[in-house]
Amino acid sequence: MSTLPRTPERRTGNTDRLPGTPGGTGMPPSRNSRFARHGLAGWFLLLVLAPLLVAAETPARITRDTTYLPLAPQTTYLHDTGGAATLDQAHRLLDDGRFDPLPNGDASFGFQTGAFWFHVRVTNENPREQRWLLVQQYALSDHIDVYARYSDGRIVHHAGGDAFPFEQRSIRYRHPNFWLDLPTGEEVDLLVRVQSQSSMQVPLFLYTPAAFAELSRDGQLGIGIYYGILLALFFYNLVLWLVLRDGSYFWYLFHISAFGLVLFTLNGLGFEYLWPHSTWLADKSVPLSVCLAQIGMQQFSRTFLDLNTRWRLGDRISKGIIAFFVLLGIAATQLPYHVATPIASAAVFPSIVWIAVITLMVVRTGYRPAKVFLLAWAMFLLGTGIFVALAFGLLPKTFITEYGVQIGSALEMLLLSVALGYRYAALRNENERIVRDAKNSLEAQVIERTGELRQAMSELESAHHRLRESSRLDGLTDLYNRTHFREAFEHLLSQSRNSQRPISLLMIDLDHFKRINDTYGHLVGDDCLRCTSNTLAETLRPHGALLARFGGEEFIAALPGMSLGEASVVAEELRQALRAQPCRSGDLEIAVSASIGVHCVDLEARDSLESALQVADQALYAAKAEGRDCVRTL
């Protein structure tokens, strides 16, 4: 490839004259002299015919049925490394055959200095369409000059790129575009000069107005779907973050927003919608958004993987990478684009590779959500790797390479949302296990895990429910306590009145229990209370009774649906069961008996609980007065 205009070197040499010509020797020409004459003739023909050969290159033909035309197959190019060649010099170099075909038909060259000239000759054979739109399908080129040379010698110049305000474009569209008049049957020479600090990617296409409308519609639909996915994930996880206050959700939102801004910028939508009048922001937005995206990715990875506790060294390295991108983002506001953007783009790949490394390390510790995180990151790594390779000209510009980062990032963000849910479920299961352990072990363990329980509202609700349930129970016997019995009995009494079904009360008192405590000690007495409560519960459970410890050695039971006679039968069954099953405490077997008072609540009298308990208590005292170990009613 030529970089500067050069004049072909002239070759000189001696030639022998033919016999009979003036100055000839009269001798036959030597073999060397014939070769010299033929060589000079060849060079002469090459110099004379070179412009004709260039002129005879295959033009890009617009047929009657053509609605859009990719120009790459017929495009040649020249790299002007100094960026100083003028239009006239470019035409001379073109006429000298110094333009080369695009390598493999691809106009992607990565980050380059200087300017690139592209040439294509277009012939329009479609009489219905003489106005065509030239579109460069890459949004970040700084300076684009389009020169259309017609057969009458006229040259029409168009200028564009993101170094100019957005409203100067022929059509308000994210990719630079220029209206061209292509008369029917006339060959038009197009010279496109591109100079940019961004990656040199110049895919050129011609569109009819109708074809361009379809292109922009389909393109906007695809972009709309992508950003629709991002917005749905953003608001869904925003609600979760507001409810759960989990830092992972905040950094996930930061990651989505920053990476969405990266693609918004790379697709030219930022220049179109956010800063159409600021060429400075159009220039600085790429490295700044890349740095923000990497900061969000690294911080989200740290919090999601709980790196501070699982791998301290990896956490410190991640913090160092975050600091690097913070400093690079600050420096990008002052550094030239061609310095800051390649550094930021090149740093993307090792940054996301590092995230893959720390994820693998955490997976080895057995943290299951990290497996889903690793799968998500593999999708993003693939898409971002394609993007970086395309930016540096290592891959050709195709649909997959152009939109690979969108596809990969959409899959990554969907999987990350799943990973967050999986992580939440893992934390919930872990916290439920902690609650169960706390109920059977030390209260201090509950306090120790309180910080983790705050991360999930459902776990807090579950713990609150369990604690409320335990407050209803008697700590010694695991029966309901007196307070809960009062609340539950009021409900049963209301149901009985509505259904007109009887309800009875049993007031139970263990006989001579103070003697057991005085003889064997309170620990043995506690064993007897527990044993008695088990017998009571086993005997009364088949009858649907509400059983509670009323205080000391007194118990109370409500029997819904039972009359006074039926309740007396159950009371007698209970008394005999207590007599038949002595209480065990170590090696001791202690006989226990009980006095039981029975009362059937008068539903018509609208008795209160207190009055019903008083009558049952009077029946109990009657049983005690008549020798204990018996059942009495009033």
PLY file of the C-alpha trace (Angstrom):
ply
format ascii 1.0
element vertex 634
property float x
property float y
property float z
element edge 633
property int vertex1
property int vertex2
end_header
0.00 0.00 0.00
1.26 3.48 -0.86
1.24 6.15 1.73
2.33 9.26 -0.16
2.13 10.39 -3.81
5.15 9.26 -5.77
6.14 9.71 -9.40
7.03 6.47 -11.18
10.76 6.23 -11.74
11.88 6.67 -15.34
14.11 3.90 -16.65
16.80 4.77 -19.29
19.17 2.57 -21.29
21.13 2.32 -24.54
19.51 0.62 -27.52
21.14 -0.56 -30.73
19.67 0.90 -33.88
18.23 -1.41 -36.51
20.31 -1.97 -39.76
19.97 0.69 -42.43
18.76 3.32 -40.03
20.70 6.53 -39.52
23.44 6.05 -37.04
23.18 2.27 -37.33
26.14 0.02 -37.37
24.98 -2.13 -40.24
25.41 -5.18 -38.01
22.52 -7.37 -36.74
21.31 -6.26 -33.32
22.65 -8.25 -30.42
20.44 -10.37 -28.12
20.84 -7.87 -25.28
19.82 -4.95 -27.47
16.63 -6.76 -28.53
15.84 -7.48 -24.87
16.39 -3.82 -23.96
14.07 -2.64 -26.71
11.37 -5.06 -25.62
11.76 -4.04 -21.94
11.45 -0.35 -22.74
8.41 -1.03 -24.84
6.84 -2.95 -21.94
7.44 -0.12 -19.48
6.10 2.39 -21.97
2.91 0.37 -22.49
2.51 -0.05 -18.71
2.81 3.70 -18.06
0.48 4.59 -20.90
-2.13 1.93 -20.30
-2.18 1.97 -16.46
-4.83 4.70 -16.27
-6.86 2.85 -18.88
-6.63 -0.37 -16.86
-7.78 1.46 -13.75
-10.58 3.04 -15.71
-11.63 -0.38 -16.84
-12.15 -1.71 -13.30
-15.55 -3.29 -12.71
-18.06 -0.68 -11.58
-20.77 -1.31 -9.01
-23.90 -1.70 -11.12
-27.35 -0.73 -9.90
-29.80 -2.85 -11.86
-33.50 -2.19 -12.35
-34.42 -4.42 -9.39
-31.73 -3.18 -7.00
-32.94 -1.48 -3.83
-29.71 -1.58 -1.88
-26.13 -2.31 -2.87
-23.07 -3.20 -0.75
-20.07 -1.45 -2.28
-17.27 -3.49 -0.68
-16.79 -5.98 -3.58
-15.97 -3.14 -6.03
-14.19 -0.85 -3.54
-10.46 -0.12 -3.58
-8.60 1.78 -0.90
-5.44 3.71 -0.06
-3.95 4.30 3.38
-2.55 7.82 3.67
-0.57 7.46 6.90
0.28 11.13 7.06
-3.30 12.19 6.40
-2.10 15.08 4.19
-3.04 13.88 0.68
-5.40 16.23 -1.16
-8.25 15.28 -3.46
-6.12 15.91 -6.55
-3.32 13.77 -5.16
-5.80 11.00 -4.37
-7.12 11.13 -7.96
-3.55 10.93 -9.32
-2.78 7.95 -7.11
-6.02 6.33 -8.24
-5.09 6.91 -11.89
-1.63 5.45 -11.19
-3.23 2.24 -9.89
-2.03 2.76 -6.33
-5.42 1.84 -4.77
-5.73 -1.80 -3.65
-8.82 -4.02 -3.38
-10.21 -4.43 0.14
-8.60 -7.42 1.86
-11.19 -10.21 1.64
-13.78 -7.59 0.78
-13.69 -6.25 4.37
-13.30 -2.55 5.20
-12.27 -3.07 8.84
-8.71 -2.03 9.68
-8.74 -1.51 13.46
-7.13 1.54 15.08
-4.95 3.29 12.49
-3.25 6.65 12.06
-3.72 9.00 9.15
-6.60 8.81 6.68
-8.11 6.14 4.43
-9.34 6.81 0.89
-11.95 4.51 -0.62
-12.90 4.49 -4.30
-15.77 2.87 -6.13
-17.26 3.55 -9.54
-21.07 3.33 -9.65
-23.31 2.92 -12.69
-27.04 3.41 -12.19
-29.18 1.36 -14.62
-32.42 1.92 -12.69
-34.39 4.76 -14.37
-36.92 4.87 -11.50
-34.39 5.70 -8.79
-31.84 8.44 -9.35
-31.52 9.61 -5.75
-29.65 7.21 -3.49
-28.49 7.33 0.11
-24.88 6.40 0.85
-24.63 4.97 4.39
-21.47 4.17 6.31
-22.66 1.51 8.73
-20.34 2.48 11.57
-21.32 5.27 13.93
-18.04 6.51 15.39
-16.01 7.90 12.48
-14.90 11.49 13.10
-14.44 13.01 9.64
-15.99 11.64 6.46
-15.62 13.41 3.11
-17.55 12.08 0.12
-16.57 13.28 -3.36
-18.82 12.36 -6.30
-17.14 13.00 -9.68
-19.48 13.02 -12.69
-18.69 12.46 -16.36
-18.93 16.21 -17.08
-16.09 16.87 -14.61
-18.29 18.17 -11.81
-17.36 17.18 -8.25
-19.95 17.29 -5.46
-18.61 17.24 -1.92
-20.39 16.07 1.26
-18.92 16.17 4.78
-20.07 14.28 7.88
-19.08 12.23 10.90
-19.46 12.72 14.64
-17.10 15.72 14.56
-20.07 17.64 13.11
-23.38 18.41 14.88
-25.93 15.66 14.39
-28.48 17.83 12.57
-26.08 18.26 9.63
-26.71 14.69 8.53
-28.81 14.10 5.43
-31.22 11.94 7.46
-31.46 11.86 11.25
-30.00 8.39 11.66
-27.38 6.91 13.93
-25.01 6.04 11.04
-23.43 8.77 8.87
-25.33 9.12 5.58
-25.23 11.26 2.43
-27.72 11.85 -0.42
-26.22 11.18 -3.88
-27.62 11.95 -7.32
-26.81 9.03 -9.64
-28.10 9.82 -13.17
-29.26 6.83 -15.19
-26.60 5.32 -17.44
-23.80 7.55 -16.13
-20.71 6.32 -14.34
-20.03 8.24 -11.15
-16.70 8.05 -9.34
-17.06 8.03 -5.56
-14.05 8.90 -3.42
-14.62 8.64 0.33
-11.99 9.97 2.71
-12.26 8.82 6.36
-10.06 10.10 9.15
-10.89 9.08 12.69
-9.37 8.40 16.07
-11.81 5.53 16.44
-11.50 2.09 14.90
-11.34 2.31 11.10
-14.48 0.49 9.95
-16.00 1.76 6.70
-18.72 -0.58 5.35
-20.41 1.44 2.58
-23.92 0.76 1.26
-26.26 2.45 -1.21
-30.00 2.48 -0.47
-33.12 3.70 -2.15
-35.30 5.82 0.17
-37.76 2.93 0.54
-35.03 0.37 1.25
-33.43 2.69 3.79
-36.79 3.12 5.54
-37.03 -0.68 5.89
-33.41 -0.87 7.09
-33.92 1.77 9.75
-37.23 0.20 10.81
-35.70 -3.27 11.21
-32.60 -1.86 12.89
-34.61 0.18 15.35
-36.79 -2.87 16.07
-33.75 -4.99 16.93
-32.27 -2.25 19.10
-35.67 -1.69 20.70
-35.92 -5.38 21.60
-32.44 -5.31 23.12
-33.06 -2.21 25.19
-36.53 -3.46 26.06
-34.88 -6.51 27.63
-32.46 -4.26 29.50
-35.24 -1.96 30.75
-37.36 -4.91 31.90
-34.39 -6.37 33.79
-33.55 -2.92 35.18
-36.98 -2.20 36.66
-37.50 -5.78 37.87
-34.22 -5.75 39.78
-34.78 -2.14 40.90
-37.91 -3.28 42.73
-36.00 -6.18 44.27
-33.22 -3.86 45.38
-35.69 -1.39 46.92
-37.38 -4.26 48.80
-34.35 -6.33 49.80
-31.65 -3.64 50.00
-29.14 -6.20 48.79
-25.99 -4.51 47.45
-25.69 -7.08 44.65
-28.89 -5.80 43.08
-27.63 -2.20 43.14
-24.38 -3.08 41.37
-26.31 -5.22 38.90
-28.39 -2.12 38.08
-25.19 -0.09 37.73
-23.76 -2.75 35.41
-26.89 -2.79 33.21
-27.02 1.01 33.00
-23.32 1.47 32.24
-23.14 -1.28 29.65
-26.37 -0.06 28.08
-24.70 3.35 27.77
-21.68 1.72 26.08
-23.85 0.15 23.39
-25.99 3.30 23.15
-22.78 5.15 22.35
-21.28 2.54 20.01
-24.53 2.32 18.03
-24.60 6.09 17.55
-27.80 6.47 19.56
-26.13 8.58 22.23
-25.07 11.14 19.61
-28.55 10.98 18.08
-30.65 11.32 21.24
-28.53 12.40 24.22
-25.86 14.85 23.01
-26.60 15.76 19.36
-25.00 19.22 19.74
-21.94 18.17 21.75
-19.12 16.83 19.60
-16.96 16.76 22.76
-19.27 14.23 24.40
-19.51 12.30 21.14
-15.72 12.06 21.28
-15.36 11.23 25.00
-18.44 9.08 25.56
-16.87 5.84 24.31
-13.89 5.59 26.70
-15.91 7.05 29.59
-18.81 4.61 29.15
-16.38 1.68 28.76
-14.68 2.62 32.04
-18.02 2.97 33.85
-19.15 -0.40 32.52
-15.98 -2.12 33.72
-16.26 -0.50 37.16
-19.86 -1.80 37.43
-18.87 -5.29 36.24
-15.99 -5.64 38.69
-17.95 -4.29 41.66
-20.99 -6.46 40.89
-18.74 -9.53 40.63
-17.14 -8.73 44.00
-20.45 -8.41 45.80
-22.22 -11.30 44.05
-19.36 -13.74 44.68
-18.81 -12.40 48.22
-15.16 -12.17 47.24
-14.09 -10.40 50.42
-14.76 -13.55 52.46
-14.19 -16.26 49.85
-10.88 -15.06 48.30
-9.21 -12.05 49.91
-6.32 -11.82 47.40
-8.69 -11.87 44.43
-10.78 -9.18 46.10
-7.75 -6.91 46.42
-6.86 -7.44 42.75
-10.43 -6.62 41.73
-10.25 -3.40 43.73
-7.02 -2.56 41.90
-8.72 -3.08 38.52
-11.59 -0.82 39.63
-9.08 1.86 40.64
-7.39 1.56 37.23
-10.66 2.17 35.36
-11.56 5.07 37.66
-8.23 6.75 36.86
-8.54 5.93 33.15
-12.04 7.42 33.07
-10.76 10.63 34.64
-7.80 10.72 32.25
-10.07 10.04 29.25
-11.59 13.50 29.66
-8.17 14.97 28.84
-6.45 12.36 26.67
-6.98 12.30 22.90
-9.56 9.82 21.69
-7.00 7.77 19.75
-5.07 7.25 23.00
-7.85 6.71 25.54
-10.18 4.51 23.46
-7.63 1.85 22.39
-6.39 1.61 25.99
-9.95 1.25 27.32
-10.91 -1.24 24.59
-7.77 -3.30 25.11
-8.30 -3.33 28.89
-11.82 -4.74 28.50
-10.65 -8.23 27.58
-8.25 -8.84 30.53
-10.86 -7.31 32.85
-13.58 -9.77 31.90
-11.06 -12.65 31.79
-10.19 -11.79 35.38
-13.86 -11.98 36.34
-13.97 -15.45 34.78
-10.89 -16.40 36.86
-12.36 -15.27 40.19
-15.63 -16.99 39.33
-13.80 -20.27 38.73
-12.01 -19.87 42.05
-15.31 -19.33 43.87
-16.92 -22.28 42.05
-14.15 -24.46 43.48
-15.25 -23.46 46.99
-18.65 -25.07 46.33
-20.68 -21.85 46.00
-23.43 -23.01 43.63
-24.72 -19.62 42.37
-21.22 -19.01 40.98
-21.87 -21.74 38.37
-24.77 -19.81 36.86
-22.68 -16.64 37.12
-19.86 -18.38 35.21
-22.22 -19.44 32.41
-23.52 -15.86 32.14
-20.02 -14.50 32.06
-19.00 -16.96 29.32
-21.72 -15.45 27.09
-20.51 -11.94 27.82
-16.87 -12.92 27.39
-17.61 -14.32 23.95
-19.60 -11.26 22.84
-17.07 -8.78 24.21
-14.17 -10.71 22.74
-15.83 -10.46 19.33
-16.33 -6.72 19.86
-12.67 -6.12 20.82
-11.43 -8.26 17.92
-13.62 -6.31 15.51
-12.44 -2.97 16.92
-8.81 -3.95 16.30
-9.55 -5.34 12.84
-8.92 -8.97 13.79
-12.37 -10.13 12.60
-14.41 -9.10 9.56
-17.57 -7.04 9.99
-20.53 -9.42 9.75
-23.90 -9.57 11.47
-22.50 -11.81 14.22
-19.37 -9.70 14.81
-21.28 -6.40 14.62
-24.06 -7.46 17.00
-22.21 -10.17 18.93
-21.71 -7.94 21.94
-25.46 -7.17 22.07
-26.37 -10.84 21.79
-23.78 -11.91 24.34
-24.63 -9.12 26.80
-28.39 -9.78 26.54
-27.83 -13.47 27.35
-25.40 -12.52 30.10
-27.80 -10.10 31.78
-30.68 -12.54 31.58
-28.53 -15.26 33.14
-27.21 -12.85 35.77
-30.78 -12.07 36.77
-31.37 -15.81 37.10
-28.14 -16.09 39.09
-29.32 -13.36 41.47
-32.55 -15.28 42.00
-30.61 -18.48 42.57
-28.34 -16.68 45.03
-31.39 -15.29 46.81
-32.89 -18.79 47.08
-29.59 -20.14 48.40
-29.47 -17.43 51.05
-33.10 -18.09 51.95
-32.46 -21.82 52.42
-29.37 -21.07 54.45
-31.27 -18.66 56.68
-34.10 -21.15 57.21
-31.50 -23.65 58.37
-30.12 -21.03 60.74
-33.58 -20.36 62.18
-34.14 -24.08 62.81
-30.76 -24.38 64.51
-31.40 -21.27 66.58
-34.66 -22.74 67.90
-32.84 -25.82 69.24
-29.54 -24.26 70.27
-28.22 -20.94 71.45
-29.94 -17.59 71.05
-26.53 -16.07 70.37
-26.39 -17.89 67.04
-29.56 -16.08 65.95
-27.95 -12.72 66.83
-24.80 -13.65 64.90
-26.76 -14.30 61.70
-29.07 -11.28 61.98
-27.09 -9.36 59.38
-27.62 -12.07 56.79
-31.31 -12.35 57.61
-31.76 -8.64 56.83
-30.86 -9.28 53.20
-34.13 -11.09 52.45
-37.59 -10.02 53.58
-39.05 -13.49 53.24
-36.48 -14.91 55.65
-37.32 -12.21 58.19
-41.02 -12.97 57.85
-40.33 -16.68 58.30
-38.25 -15.99 61.41
-40.93 -13.66 62.77
-43.58 -16.34 62.25
-41.48 -18.93 64.05
-40.77 -16.61 66.97
-44.46 -15.71 67.27
-45.36 -19.41 67.29
-42.83 -20.08 70.04
-44.30 -17.22 72.13
-47.61 -19.11 72.22
-46.03 -22.15 73.83
-45.14 -22.98 77.39
-41.38 -23.26 77.64
-41.40 -26.35 79.87
-44.18 -28.55 78.45
-44.43 -27.31 74.80
-48.19 -26.98 75.35
-50.00 -23.75 74.58
-49.71 -21.16 77.32
-52.54 -19.45 79.21
-52.52 -16.32 76.99
-52.89 -18.22 73.75
-55.61 -20.44 75.28
-57.71 -17.39 76.08
-57.42 -16.08 72.49
-58.12 -19.46 70.90
-61.05 -20.29 73.27
-62.84 -17.04 72.39
-62.67 -18.10 68.73
-63.97 -21.63 69.53
-66.77 -20.20 71.66
-67.86 -17.91 68.82
-67.91 -20.88 66.39
-69.98 -22.95 68.83
-72.54 -20.18 69.19
-72.82 -19.80 65.42
-73.20 -23.54 64.87
-75.22 -24.20 68.09
-72.85 -27.03 68.99
-71.81 -27.48 72.65
-68.35 -26.81 74.03
-66.99 -28.04 77.37
-64.04 -27.18 79.61
-61.78 -29.52 81.63
-59.80 -28.00 84.51
-57.04 -30.48 85.51
-54.86 -30.29 88.64
-52.14 -32.84 89.55
-52.69 -34.27 93.03
-50.10 -33.58 95.75
-47.59 -32.20 93.25
-45.88 -30.08 95.93
-44.98 -33.35 97.71
-43.14 -34.54 94.57
-41.10 -31.32 94.41
-40.32 -31.45 98.13
-39.36 -35.15 98.02
-37.44 -35.46 94.76
-36.56 -31.88 93.83
-37.79 -29.42 91.22
-35.88 -31.04 88.34
-37.76 -34.28 88.90
-40.93 -32.24 89.25
-40.25 -30.65 85.85
-39.79 -34.14 84.36
-43.16 -35.12 85.82
-44.82 -32.04 84.29
-43.37 -32.86 80.88
-44.40 -36.49 81.13
-47.92 -35.51 82.26
-48.29 -32.99 79.40
-47.34 -35.72 76.89
-49.99 -38.06 78.33
-52.60 -35.30 78.25
-51.77 -34.40 74.65
-51.82 -38.04 73.46
-55.17 -38.71 75.18
-56.97 -35.54 74.12
-55.56 -35.18 70.59
-58.10 -37.63 69.02
-60.93 -35.51 70.44
-59.71 -32.27 68.79
-59.09 -30.64 72.18
-57.40 -27.26 72.76
-54.92 -28.04 75.56
-52.81 -25.55 77.55
-50.81 -25.31 80.75
-52.81 -22.96 82.97
-50.07 -22.45 85.55
-47.94 -24.53 87.92
-49.36 -28.08 87.90
-52.74 -26.95 86.49
-53.85 -27.67 82.92
-56.95 -26.69 80.99
-58.61 -28.21 77.92
-61.50 -27.11 75.69
-63.56 -29.85 73.96
-65.54 -28.33 71.05
-68.69 -30.24 70.05
-68.98 -32.14 73.36
-71.80 -31.97 75.87
-71.29 -32.28 79.64
-71.79 -36.06 79.59
-69.41 -36.63 76.68
-66.79 -34.37 78.23
-67.09 -36.29 81.53
-66.38 -39.58 79.71
-63.24 -38.05 78.13
-62.20 -36.67 81.53
-62.50 -40.11 83.11
-60.46 -41.60 80.25
-57.81 -38.98 80.88
-57.75 -39.63 84.65
-57.25 -43.37 84.10
-54.48 -42.75 81.53
-52.56 -40.69 84.06
-52.91 -43.42 86.69
-51.77 -46.08 84.23
-48.59 -44.28 83.12
-46.20 -43.37 85.94
-43.71 -40.59 85.18
-40.07 -41.50 84.67
-37.16 -39.34 85.79
-33.87 -41.13 85.50
-34.28 -44.40 87.40
-37.36 -43.15 89.28
-40.95 -44.08 88.50
-43.43 -41.69 90.13
-47.16 -42.31 90.18
-49.24 -39.29 89.25
-52.99 -38.72 89.62
-55.20 -35.76 88.82
-58.45 -34.13 89.92
-60.61 -32.92 87.04
-63.48 -30.46 86.97
-65.85 -30.50 83.98
-68.16 -27.71 82.83
-70.29 -27.35 79.67
-70.58 -23.69 78.64
-74.10 -22.30 78.48
-74.23 -20.81 74.97
-77.58 -19.10 75.56
-76.37 -17.30 78.67
-73.57 -15.70 76.71
-71.07 -16.69 79.37
-67.73 -15.00 79.18
-64.49 -16.95 79.38
-63.87 -15.80 82.91
-67.26 -17.03 84.15
-66.83 -20.37 82.36
-63.39 -20.82 83.91
-64.78 -19.99 87.32
-67.45 -22.70 87.06
-64.86 -25.26 85.83
-62.59 -24.28 88.72
-65.43 -24.82 91.21
-65.97 -28.31 89.78
-62.23 -28.94 90.22
-62.36 -27.89 93.87
-65.34 -30.23 94.34
-63.19 -33.11 93.02
-60.37 -32.18 95.40
-62.79 -31.91 98.31
-64.18 -35.37 97.62
-60.80 -37.12 97.94
-58.95 -36.15 94.70
-58.18 -38.49 91.77
-61.75 -38.13 90.50
-63.93 -36.25 87.97
-66.68 -33.88 89.10
-69.19 -31.58 87.37
-71.45 -28.71 88.44
0 1
1 2
2 3
3 4
4 5
5 6
6 7
7 8
8 9
9 10
10 11
11 12
12 13
13 14
14 15
15 16
16 17
17 18
18 19
19 20
20 21
21 22
22 23
23 24
24 25
25 26
26 27
27 28
28 29
29 30
30 31
31 32
32 33
33 34
34 35
35 36
36 37
37 38
38 39
39 40
40 41
41 42
42 43
43 44
44 45
45 46
46 47
47 48
48 49
49 50
50 51
51 52
52 53
53 54
54 55
55 56
56 57
57 58
58 59
59 60
60 61
61 62
62 63
63 64
64 65
65 66
66 67
67 68
68 69
69 70
70 71
71 72
72 73
73 74
74 75
75 76
76 77
77 78
78 79
79 80
80 81
81 82
82 83
83 84
84 85
85 86
86 87
87 88
88 89
89 90
90 91
91 92
92 93
93 94
94 95
95 96
96 97
97 98
98 99
99 100
100 101
101 102
102 103
103 104
104 105
105 106
106 107
107 108
108 109
109 110
110 111
111 112
112 113
113 114
114 115
115 116
116 117
117 118
118 119
119 120
120 121
121 122
122 123
123 124
124 125
125 126
126 127
127 128
128 129
129 130
130 131
131 132
132 133
133 134
134 135
135 136
136 137
137 138
138 139
139 140
140 141
141 142
142 143
143 144
144 145
145 146
146 147
147 148
148 149
149 150
150 151
151 152
152 153
153 154
154 155
155 156
156 157
157 158
158 159
159 160
160 161
161 162
162 163
163 164
164 165
165 166
166 167
167 168
168 169
169 170
170 171
171 172
172 173
173 174
174 175
175 176
176 177
177 178
178 179
179 180
180 181
181 182
182 183
183 184
184 185
185 186
186 187
187 188
188 189
189 190
190 191
191 192
192 193
193 194
194 195
195 196
196 197
197 198
198 199
199 200
200 201
201 202
202 203
203 204
204 205
205 206
206 207
207 208
208 209
209 210
210 211
211 212
212 213
213 214
214 215
215 216
216 217
217 218
218 219
219 220
220 221
221 222
222 223
223 224
224 225
225 226
226 227
227 228
228 229
229 230
230 231
231 232
232 233
233 234
234 235
235 236
236 237
237 238
238 239
239 240
240 241
241 242
242 243
243 244
244 245
245 246
246 247
247 248
248 249
249 250
250 251
251 252
252 253
253 254
254 255
255 256
256 257
257 258
258 259
259 260
260 261
261 262
262 263
263 264
264 265
265 266
266 267
267 268
268 269
269 270
270 271
271 272
272 273
273 274
274 275
275 276
276 277
277 278
278 279
279 280
280 281
281 282
282 283
283 284
284 285
285 286
286 287
287 288
288 289
289 290
290 291
291 292
292 293
293 294
294 295
295 296
296 297
297 298
298 299
299 300
300 301
301 302
302 303
303 304
304 305
305 306
306 307
307 308
308 309
309 310
310 311
311 312
312 313
313 314
314 315
315 316
316 317
317 318
318 319
319 320
320 321
321 322
322 323
323 324
324 325
325 326
326 327
327 328
328 329
329 330
330 331
331 332
332 333
333 334
334 335
335 336
336 337
337 338
338 339
339 340
340 341
341 342
342 343
343 344
344 345
345 346
346 347
347 348
348 349
349 350
350 351
351 352
352 353
353 354
354 355
355 356
356 357
357 358
358 359
359 360
360 361
361 362
362 363
363 364
364 365
365 366
366 367
367 368
368 369
369 370
370 371
371 372
372 373
373 374
374 375
375 376
376 377
377 378
378 379
379 380
380 381
381 382
382 383
383 384
384 385
385 386
386 387
387 388
388 389
389 390
390 391
391 392
392 393
393 394
394 395
395 396
396 397
397 398
398 399
399 400
400 401
401 402
402 403
403 404
404 405
405 406
406 407
407 408
408 409
409 410
410 411
411 412
412 413
413 414
414 415
415 416
416 417
417 418
418 419
419 420
420 421
421 422
422 423
423 424
424 425
425 426
426 427
427 428
428 429
429 430
430 431
431 432
432 433
433 434
434 435
435 436
436 437
437 438
438 439
439 440
440 441
441 442
442 443
443 444
444 445
445 446
446 447
447 448
448 449
449 450
450 451
451 452
452 453
453 454
454 455
455 456
456 457
457 458
458 459
459 460
460 461
461 462
462 463
463 464
464 465
465 466
466 467
467 468
468 469
469 470
470 471
471 472
472 473
473 474
474 475
475 476
476 477
477 478
478 479
479 480
480 481
481 482
482 483
483 484
484 485
485 486
486 487
487 488
488 489
489 490
490 491
491 492
492 493
493 494
494 495
495 496
496 497
497 498
498 499
499 500
500 501
501 502
502 503
503 504
504 505
505 506
506 507
507 508
508 509
509 510
510 511
511 512
512 513
513 514
514 515
515 516
516 517
517 518
518 519
519 520
520 521
521 522
522 523
523 524
524 525
525 526
526 527
527 528
528 529
529 530
530 531
531 532
532 533
533 534
534 535
535 536
536 537
537 538
538 539
539 540
540 541
541 542
542 543
543 544
544 545
545 546
546 547
547 548
548 549
549 550
550 551
551 552
552 553
553 554
554 555
555 556
556 557
557 558
558 559
559 560
560 561
561 562
562 563
563 564
564 565
565 566
566 567
567 568
568 569
569 570
570 571
571 572
572 573
573 574
574 575
575 576
576 577
577 578
578 579
579 580
580 581
581 582
582 583
583 584
584 585
585 586
586 587
587 588
588 589
589 590
590 591
591 592
592 593
593 594
594 595
595 596
596 597
597 598
598 599
599 600
600 601
601 602
602 603
603 604
604 605
605 606
606 607
607 608
608 609
609 610
610 611
611 612
612 613
613 614
614 615
615 616
616 617
617 618
618 619
619 620
620 621
621 622
622 623
623 624
624 625
625 626
626 627
627 628
628 629
629 630
630 631
631 632
632 633
